[in-house]
Amino acid sequence: MKKITTLFTALAASAGIALADNHAKKDIVDIAASNEDFTTLVAAVKAAGLVDTLKGDGPFTVFAPTNAAFAKLPKGTVESLLKPENKAKLTRILTYHVIPAKVMAKDVTAGKVATASGDKVTIAVSDAGVMLDKAKVVKTDIEASNGVIHVIDTVIIPK
């Protein structure tokens, strides 16, 4: 697993991302809200009514899609998902990005893992990095008081 952690560090460095973020006193929502790359995610979490849950004790592992990841969705998808009548669908998608445990990069293993949505996400680990379904993990181990955030480049959708 040290090889994977080293790979994450190298990938992050090549993307100009520092891994030395120490947010352990803030919860997952506060960390996301303080980062301009997560404004769409934060808006979605609010629309789904998940703020209190993700501010809770946890522990949670959140695979957080960036604004650029949401921008890859077909035009109008985000706007549609944020409508009150689509709250259940949005909640299922967002909770598919959450594992109800704290999983640091060094502890990630390949296989199917149960998410907070009740669905299972497929994790693949290789020399090229870690993938969740079709999303690539681009930054790891942003520690929060109630878990950890790993940044992904694509929104993952449960089947």
C-alpha positions as CSV (number, residue, x, y, z in Angstrom):
1,M,0.0,0.0,0.0
2,K,3.0,2.3,0.5
3,K,3.4,2.2,-3.3
4,I,-0.2,3.5,-3.8
5,T,0.3,6.3,-1.2
6,T,3.5,7.3,-3.0
7,L,1.6,7.3,-6.3
8,F,-1.1,9.5,-4.8
9,T,1.5,11.9,-3.6
10,A,3.2,12.0,-7.0
11,L,-0.2,12.4,-8.8
12,A,-1.2,15.2,-6.5
13,A,2.2,17.0,-6.9
14,S,1.9,16.8,-10.7
15,A,-1.5,18.3,-10.5
16,G,-0.2,21.1,-8.2
17,I,-2.1,19.9,-5.2
18,A,-0.5,19.9,-1.8
19,L,-1.3,16.9,0.5
20,A,-0.2,18.6,3.7
21,D,-3.8,20.0,4.3
22,N,-4.5,19.6,8.0
23,H,-8.2,20.2,8.6
24,A,-8.7,17.7,11.4
25,K,-10.5,20.3,13.6
26,K,-13.2,20.9,10.9
27,D,-15.9,18.4,9.8
28,I,-16.3,17.2,6.3
29,V,-19.0,19.8,5.4
30,D,-16.9,22.7,6.7
31,I,-13.8,21.5,4.8
32,A,-15.8,21.2,1.6
33,A,-17.5,24.6,2.1
34,S,-14.1,26.3,2.6
35,N,-12.8,24.9,-0.8
36,E,-13.9,26.7,-4.0
37,D,-13.5,23.4,-5.9
38,F,-16.5,21.9,-4.1
39,T,-19.2,24.6,-4.5
40,T,-21.4,22.3,-6.6
41,L,-20.9,19.4,-4.1
42,V,-21.8,21.7,-1.2
43,A,-24.9,23.0,-3.0
44,A,-26.0,19.4,-3.7
45,V,-25.4,18.3,-0.1
46,K,-27.6,21.2,1.0
47,A,-30.3,20.4,-1.5
48,A,-30.3,16.8,-0.5
49,G,-30.7,17.7,3.2
50,L,-27.4,15.9,4.1
51,V,-25.6,18.7,5.9
52,D,-26.5,17.6,9.4
53,T,-25.7,14.0,8.6
54,L,-22.2,14.8,7.2
55,K,-21.6,17.2,10.1
56,G,-22.4,14.3,12.4
57,D,-20.0,12.1,14.4
58,G,-19.2,9.7,11.5
59,P,-16.8,8.4,10.8
60,F,-17.3,8.9,7.0
61,T,-15.1,8.6,4.0
62,V,-16.3,10.9,1.3
63,F,-15.2,10.6,-2.3
64,A,-15.8,14.2,-3.2
65,P,-16.3,15.2,-6.9
66,T,-14.9,18.6,-7.8
67,N,-16.9,21.2,-9.7
68,A,-15.1,20.0,-12.8
69,A,-16.4,16.5,-12.2
70,F,-20.0,17.8,-12.0
71,A,-19.4,19.8,-15.2
72,K,-18.7,16.5,-17.0
73,L,-22.4,15.4,-16.5
74,P,-24.7,16.1,-19.4
75,K,-25.9,19.7,-19.6
76,G,-28.8,20.4,-17.3
77,T,-28.2,17.3,-15.0
78,V,-27.0,19.2,-12.0
79,E,-29.8,21.8,-12.2
80,S,-32.3,19.0,-12.5
81,L,-30.9,17.1,-9.6
82,L,-31.0,20.2,-7.4
83,K,-34.8,20.5,-7.8
84,P,-36.9,19.5,-4.8
85,E,-38.8,16.9,-6.7
86,N,-35.4,15.1,-7.4
87,K,-34.2,15.1,-3.8
88,A,-34.4,11.3,-3.4
89,K,-32.4,10.7,-6.5
90,L,-29.8,13.3,-5.5
91,T,-29.6,11.8,-2.0
92,R,-28.9,8.4,-3.5
93,I,-26.2,9.7,-5.8
94,L,-24.5,11.7,-3.0
95,T,-24.6,8.9,-0.4
96,Y,-23.1,6.6,-3.1
97,H,-20.0,8.8,-2.6
98,V,-19.9,8.0,1.1
99,I,-18.5,5.0,3.0
100,P,-19.7,4.8,6.6
101,A,-16.2,4.3,8.0
102,K,-12.9,6.2,7.9
103,V,-10.7,4.7,5.2
104,M,-7.3,6.3,4.6
105,A,-5.5,5.9,1.3
106,K,-3.0,3.4,2.8
107,D,-6.0,1.2,3.8
108,V,-7.8,1.1,0.4
109,T,-8.2,-2.3,-1.2
110,A,-9.7,-3.4,-4.4
111,G,-13.2,-4.9,-4.4
112,K,-16.9,-4.0,-3.9
113,V,-17.6,-1.8,-0.9
114,A,-20.9,-0.9,0.6
115,T,-21.8,2.8,0.5
116,A,-24.1,4.8,2.6
117,S,-26.7,4.6,-0.2
118,G,-26.9,0.8,0.3
119,D,-25.3,0.3,-3.1
120,K,-21.8,-1.2,-3.6
121,V,-19.1,0.8,-5.4
122,T,-16.3,-1.0,-7.2
123,I,-12.8,0.0,-6.2
124,A,-9.8,-0.9,-8.4
125,V,-6.2,-0.4,-7.3
126,S,-3.3,-0.4,-9.8
127,D,0.0,1.2,-10.4
128,A,-2.0,3.9,-12.2
129,G,-3.9,4.8,-9.0
130,V,-7.3,4.1,-7.5
131,M,-10.6,4.1,-9.4
132,L,-14.1,4.1,-8.0
133,D,-16.3,2.8,-10.8
134,K,-15.1,5.2,-13.5
135,A,-13.8,8.0,-11.3
136,K,-10.1,8.5,-10.6
137,V,-9.0,9.5,-7.1
138,V,-6.9,12.6,-7.6
139,K,-6.2,13.6,-4.0
140,T,-6.3,11.7,-0.8
141,D,-6.4,11.9,3.0
142,I,-7.9,15.3,3.7
143,E,-8.6,14.5,7.3
144,A,-11.7,15.9,9.1
145,S,-12.9,15.7,12.6
146,N,-15.5,13.1,11.5
147,G,-13.7,11.3,8.8
148,V,-11.7,11.8,5.6
149,I,-12.2,13.2,2.1
150,H,-10.6,11.8,-1.1
151,V,-11.1,13.9,-4.2
152,I,-12.4,12.3,-7.4
153,D,-12.5,13.6,-11.0
154,T,-15.9,12.2,-11.9
155,V,-19.4,12.0,-10.3
156,I,-20.2,8.3,-9.7
157,I,-23.8,7.1,-10.3
158,P,-25.2,4.0,-8.7
159,K,-26.6,1.5,-11.1
